[in-house]
Every structure is written in structure tokens, then in C-alpha cells.
Amino acid sequence: MHFVIGGAWQGKLDYAKKAFDLKEEDIFRCTAEAEPDFSRPCLTHYEQYVLYCIRKGTQDYYNIPENCKVIIADDIFCGVVPIDEEIRLWREESGRALTAAAEKAETVTRVFCGLPKRLK
């Protein structure tokens, strides 16, 4: 599995499409309202899946299926600590979940201003 992380609108998805030869139909965009389509090789906005799981009361985000080849996530754990309890928990759990994903990943790439930096 390849893991791509960075801030919002930094070019992560464009990078992943080129680097891993992904087509639009290969990509599932996670939301906080629905279970992801794990049959697709790429999940983007994985941090939204973490929020979905928190609201369901599970930690399923630690179990990334084998067929997911690319995970893309927004970095939401920097900056001012949110006052809202749920959003604060989401930020903390996202940090833990993405740390676990990075440990499992074959490669980890951070994208900033469209520039990829390989971390692992």
C-alpha cells in the first residue's frame, strides 16, 4: 500500500494519479456519512472515513483492506486545537490512524504545493 498525505488542495490526488497510474474510476472519495467502497484500489479523504467510524463507534479505520493500493489523506492534525469535542477527537484519532497507515505502507509521500517528498 502507498500512503500519500498533505494539506488540503496541495495536489495529492493529481500526484497519486500520475505516480500510480490511477484512473477516475479507481478512486473512491470517502465521506463522514458513508462506508467506503473498499473494492476500489484508491481511497482519498481517508480522514473522513475516520470521522465516519468515530460516529459509528468503531475503530475500523485501523483495518485497511489488502486491495487498497493507495490511501490519500488530508493533514488535519496541525494548528489550533478545536474546541468542539467531536472534532478534537477526530483530529486525535486521525493522527493515530494515519500513523498506523504509514507504518503499514510500502511508501509514504507528503505533497506540499504540488511537490512530492518521499518520507518512506
RADA-V560486 format. One record per helix or strand of 3 or more residues. SS is the DSSP state (H for helix, E for strand). FROM is the first residue (numbers start at 1). LEN is the number of residues. If there is no record, write none. Layout:
SS&FROM&LEN  SS&FROM&LEN
This chain:
E&2&5  H&12&8  H&24&3  E&27&3  E&42&3  H&46&11  H&60&3  E&70&5  H&85&20  E&107&6  E&115&4
